[in-house]
Amino acid sequence: MLTRMPYSPLARRAVVLLAVAGGCTAAEPTPAQLKTLLLKNPDVLYDVVRAHPDTFLAIINQAARAAQARTQATSLTADSIRIDSELAHPRHVNTAGRAGFGDPNAPVTIVEYTDFECPFCRQERDVLVRLLQEYPRKVRLVVKQFPVPTHPHAYPAALMFEAVARQSPAKAYKLYDILYTNQSELVRRGEPYLLDAVRAAGADVTRAERDAASDSVKGIVEADRKEGDQLGFTGTPGFLVNGVLLQGTYPASIFERIINAQLAQRSTVAR
């Protein structure tokens, strides 16, 4: 005995509407008919959503998560191919004379193009701290400036970091930590908080203010920003890991993959 699958509530209503609109039918509507029906009678779909809101939201969320996962997978695959290419053909920028954190003779240098008001830079700071702890004497950090115009306190903070770096790289990186730890205060209070942060870092505030206003420090920040543009950065954070470019937030595992590959290359050459 043949059995027929029961219509869904939407299909049952579609059959009724089709019968009224175009005559009696015993068949379930075709996709074309159903599309025409819904375009002419969108209240059919609205009624289904209203009757089953939780189910509808769950389906939408599931679809969104699946789409996000596909996008991330595609992005990671593209990144993986690009990273492999850049490991063989790294980009080079000049870091001579710039304040660094970590062993100056470390085989791997991470150059960060940062914006002190950027929440994503603040997020990525934790990744950088982990990497510096994980690879002592093998990784060092050099910060360059890429203040975004929409962040009003980012440019003054960039100038102040470079001004403090003239006094002491250690104090500059202490300022770096203070500004990211208390980023909301920088956003809320602006220059008064920036001066408090310089003081908390142990730097000479008067000297830092004077140096931050100098053409030479302004020139450093402008050169960094121009260099970031030339590298193709459209926002922050941006990184060069021994010449391998990363833009945006990345988990520590991506940095580790690049670092480990570069350390392995160095080990092979040294043999």
Buried (B, 14 or more C-beta within 10 A) or exposed (E): EEEEEEBEEBBEBBBEBBEEEEEEEEEBBEEEBBEBBBEEBEEBBEBBEEEEEEEBEEEEEEEEEEEEEEEEEEEEEEBEEEBEEBBEEBBEBEBEEBBBBBBEEBBBBBBBBBBBBBBBBBEBBEBBBBBBEEBEEBBBBBBBBBBBEEBEBBBBBBBBBBBBBBBBBBBBBBBBBBBBEBBEBBBEBBBEBBBBBBBBBEBBBEBBBEBBEBEEBBEBBBEBBEBBEEBEBEBBBBBBBBBBBBBBBBEBEBBBBBBEBBBEBEEEEEE
